[in-house]
Amino acid sequence: MVATSKIQNKIAAAAKDVLFAPVYLYQGRKIKRDTVRLPEPNGERHGSVQLDHASNESAAQNKPALHIMIVGDSAAAGVGSETQQEALVGKLIPILQQQPTINEQFAVLNWSLQATTGHTSFDILRRLYIMPAPNEPIDVMILSVGVNDTTSSVAVDKWQQQIKDIIAIAQRKFGVRELVFLSLPPMAQMPAIPAPLNNFVGAKASILDGILQQICRAHDNVTYMATDFPRMIAEHSNGTPIDIKVMFASDGFHPSSLMYGYWAQQLSELIIELLDSSTH
C-alpha cells in the first residue's frame, strides 16, 4: 500500500509539472531577464594568519600550519556582499583565528578561495584537475555546490558521479584531511523565485541535496553540513518576527552579508569539531 501511494504521488507530481511547464518556462526566462546581476566582491582570495601563541615562539615553531581551502560557486565566492571581508571567507577566518582549539594546535592559518559565479559540479571538478597540487596537504576543504546544477537541470546520475569524482581528486591530489560539503540552500524560499516555480526548483534542489547526503555518509572524512536556516532566523530575530528577505542579497537569490555571518559561525563550529575528533 505504501509503495502504491508513493507511485501515485510521483505520477501526480509529474502530471502537475507537465501542466505547469509553460509557467515554469515563462517565470524562468523572466528571472534571467529581470534579476540584478551582482558581481563577485573585491578582496583577497588567499592569505596567511599568524595565530596567538601566548608569546611562546619556541612552542609555536613546533606547531604545524592549518590549511583551509574554500571551493565552489557564487555563494563560496561571496556574491551578495560588497567585499570579501563581508562574505563567507571574510567572516570565517577571523572566527577560526580566535578559537583556543585552533591556537593550541596550529602556528599559522593559511587559507585560499577557489570559487567562481555559475560553477556547476562539473566546473568545480575541472578546476580541481587544472589547479596545481598544493605544497602541503589541505586540512579542511569546504565545498559549496549544487545551485547551478539545479538550475541547469543536471541528470541525477551525472550529479552523483561528479560529486564522487570531486571527493576522489580532493583526497588524492590535495591530500584533504576533512572534506565538508555545504547543503544546498532553501531554494523554494528564495525571494527571487516566484510560485509555482519556487516549489519546482526547491524539489529539484532537495533531490540533489539528498543524494549529496548519501554520498557523504558513504565516504570517510567527508561531512555534509546542513545549514541551520531556522537557527539563523531565530538568532537574528531574538524572538520577534522578521522578513526572510534579510537573509538574502538585493537580487533575492544570493546570501546577504548577514547570512554569511551566521553561515560562517556554524561552519567554524563544525571545523573545530572535526579537527578535535581527528586528533583524539
C-alpha angles and dihedrals in degrees: 000000000000092000091049091051092052091050091049091050092051091049091049091049092049091049090050092051091051090050093050096039095106090049092049090049093049094046093046092053091046092053091051091049100043106031115105111245106229118202127231108266122256120246145089118318097193136028149151124236125196111224128221111267099176089251091296104129094170090057090047091055090062094053123090127232121259112230118201126178127186114202133179149053137341094300090057089045090056100244108174094046129090095225138011088252088067094043132081099280093042091053096041103051097055090049091052091045090061097049114111091211092059094043090052094051104036140045099200136019112217116188139177137183120217106176139126134187113258097019116151127196088271092052091049092048090051091048092054090050092051097044116092117252111262122251089233128032116263111248096197127015116188119200128198109188141138110064094090091043087055095050092044092051097236115195113256094235091049091050090049094050095046093051089051090049091050090053091048096051093041092056097038103039101026098034090227112195097192123016117197123193114196115222119252111264123253094271093177088065097050108121091218093062113073128206133300091020091055092063092047093049091042091054091051091049090049091055093051090045091053091052090048090054092051093051093048091052090052095055130069117241092010117119132190113212113205103207106232098227095168089053090053090053093045094049093047098042095049090208098316126105115261135185111259087222092079088073091059133067124246091277091061090231111074128058118270121233086258092058092045088057095054090042091053091050093054091045093050090053091053094046091053090048092051094047091048094050093047093055096049 
